[in-house]
Amino acid sequence: MASPLPSEPLFFRRTLKETVWGGRNLATWLGESPNFPGPLGESWELSDVEGQETVIAEGPFQGKTLCQVLEDHADAILGSAKPHAGGQRFPLLVKFLEAQQDLSVQVHPASDSPSYPGQGKSECWYFLEARPGAKIICGLKSGTDKKTFSADAATSAVESHLQAHAVNTGAFLMVEAGQVHAVRPGVILCEIQQTSDTTFRLYDWNRLGLDGEPRETHLSQALEVVDFEKPAPRLIQPQLQPLEGSLVWETAQLNQNEAFHVRLLKGTGEASFGPFEKPRVLTVVNGTGEVYFGDKVSRALKNGETFLVPASCSGYVLSSADSISLLESIPQ
Ligand SMILES: [Zn+2]
């Protein structure tokens, strides 16, 4: 029997990941009890990264990976959006992340990098919680040249060349490919990024991994892909504006680059969306509500849930009795 067209929102089973630098607050925020003893660092909500594909949790495609559904229904899911440059994969990856220690100082290649075709990765961070005084690193201090940076890149002196940003709950930061970055302690964030697992570590704070060994670094590859021309980004405080066609919902555009667009949606009551030519990935970052689709089928939305609205969806309504905030990510 031919499988039905994916025209309704797809919900996924999240994958919880134990990491040395994680914590205990993300599990509480998600309402999850990890089945491992160590800290929870990442929860992968939607992934089509090879070998780490998330599985569809319910509905006609339950038990299949996103990759398997895309194989049969690429047009219905992607519409006019392009698959990831590395092949026929879904182009976006959505994670939550908690840091109670420093994450490695790292960089990802650009989409047009000749040495790493199909492995480009720009990412962005929406801060769900930031404890007072929390800072993260993104970009080089202005005037940093390749020679000086390279000499210090694998040591604690690298920090003196990197731009620190004080962050707060509700702020947003774009981390372009080629920009050196590090998440630092005291934050829970939602990370939306291009589908690629190519990360080059420069410096890991002289720390040992869960196996008691220092983690591998990739200095020469990292220095090859650092963009020394790009200025450090500015932290964005979302400025909500009325959502077109709605009296009770608001929106703030957070980024628009060639790979993906992200905006914040916030509302009480109902708002209608679509149909659209490109898929939408929606992530509840605060509150609860419902999504209605098709013949007014409703699905409750919990805090922290992510779902994918295929391009072939005829439209949907988001609704909340109290208030709900979502990140809407649109692959290009
Ligand atoms: Zn990164």
Residues whose N, C-alpha, C, O or C-beta is under 5 A from the ligand:
A	BS01	ZN	none
